[in-house]
Amino acid sequence: MRISEMSGKECRELLAHEGAGRLGCALENQPYIVPIYFVAEGDSLFCFATVGQKIEWMRANPRVCIQADEIRSRDEWKSVVVTGRYEELPDDAEHEQVRKHAISLFSRRDAWWMGAYAADEIRKHAGDPIPVIFCVHMKQITGLRAAPDAGQTALDIAQQKW
Ligand SMILES: Cc1cc2nc3c(=O)[nH]c(=O)nc-3n(C[C@H](O)[C@H](O)[C@H](O)COP(=O)(O)OP(=O)(O)OC[C@H]3O[C@@H](n4cnc5c(N)ncnc54)[C@H](O)[C@@H]3O)c2cc1C
């Protein structure tokens, strides 16, 4: 298996195409990671959630990470890691336009709100779920791709070795 770096353009194409990955945040040296949908546009990843642990942690520490991948087999895959900053887009006059834009992007996917609202069903709290639109501003983006060696798969090499 050969590993090579992906260009910035290839990384962005994967994010735009996949639209789902894992969001990592951390509080007091404790990492926390959950699957999430996003929409990539420019240097931003737009997401929709309801208030729960990840939102509370990102409000306290806006340094976050998103990982997404495309896995065809154990020796043929692409993986992109983004580090960036969480910004909440509150429901106020200042953020009205960007929120409308984010919702128009979300609306390209059926039932885009479902994951966020379903999560609230198991939370033990009184009251309605509190929706949150947020953006991850990408600071750094890296991507790696793996491809099988011609005529030899990673499995072949592992079997020879072990
Ligand atoms: C493919 C996919 C896409 C998703 N897209 C979205 C999305 O766009 N927006 C969104 O808000 N949610 C989405 N979810 C659900 C998301 O992964 C979280 O489960 C959910 O958002 C609740 O996270 P929270 O931090 O608010 O947890 P809380 O409701 O506050 O619950 C915290 C507790 O539940 C546990 N927990 C929470 N989520 C998970 C999990 N996924 N797996 C195992 N344990 C968990 C935590 O460890 C913690 O103990 C998606 C899930 C999947 C599988």
The ligand as an ORCA input file, in Angstrom:
! r2SCAN-3c Opt
* xyz 0 1
  C     -24.219      9.598     10.385
  C     -24.624     10.479     11.540
  C     -24.845     11.833     11.334
  C     -25.218     12.656     12.378
  N     -25.424     13.970     12.121
  C     -25.734     14.798     13.128
  C     -25.894     16.190     12.900
  O     -25.752     16.690     11.787
  N     -26.178     16.974     13.966
  C     -26.310     16.464     15.228
  O     -26.556     17.240     16.162
  N     -26.178     15.168     15.489
  C     -25.887     14.319     14.469
  N     -25.727     12.980     14.716
  C     -25.864     12.503     16.100
  C     -24.580     12.839     16.867
  O     -23.556     11.926     16.516
  C     -24.749     12.818     18.374
  O     -25.187     11.551     18.791
  C     -25.761     13.846     18.821
  O     -25.556     15.077     18.173
  C     -25.706     14.063     20.330
  O     -24.460     14.622     20.661
  P     -24.318     15.464     22.011
  O     -22.873     15.770     22.203
  O     -25.260     16.604     22.017
  O     -24.712     14.366     23.070
  P     -25.752     14.436     24.295
  O     -27.127     14.289     23.764
  O     -25.461     15.623     25.137
  O     -25.382     13.101     25.021
  C     -24.149     12.961     25.645
  C     -23.905     11.528     26.027
  O     -24.332     10.603     25.014
  C     -23.209      9.936     24.409
  N     -23.349     10.069     22.940
  C     -23.775     11.153     22.244
  N     -23.739     10.906     20.926
  C     -23.291      9.647     20.772
  C     -23.020      8.831     19.640
  N     -23.227      9.293     18.349
  N     -22.548      7.595     19.848
  C     -22.334      7.149     21.101
  N     -22.557      7.864     22.207
  C     -23.034      9.118     22.067
  C     -21.984     10.688     24.897
  O     -20.874      9.879     25.057
  C     -22.430     11.273     26.209
  O     -22.278     10.323     27.217
  C     -25.358     12.128     13.690
  C     -25.101     10.776     13.909
  C     -24.756      9.961     12.858
  C     -24.484      8.492     13.126
*
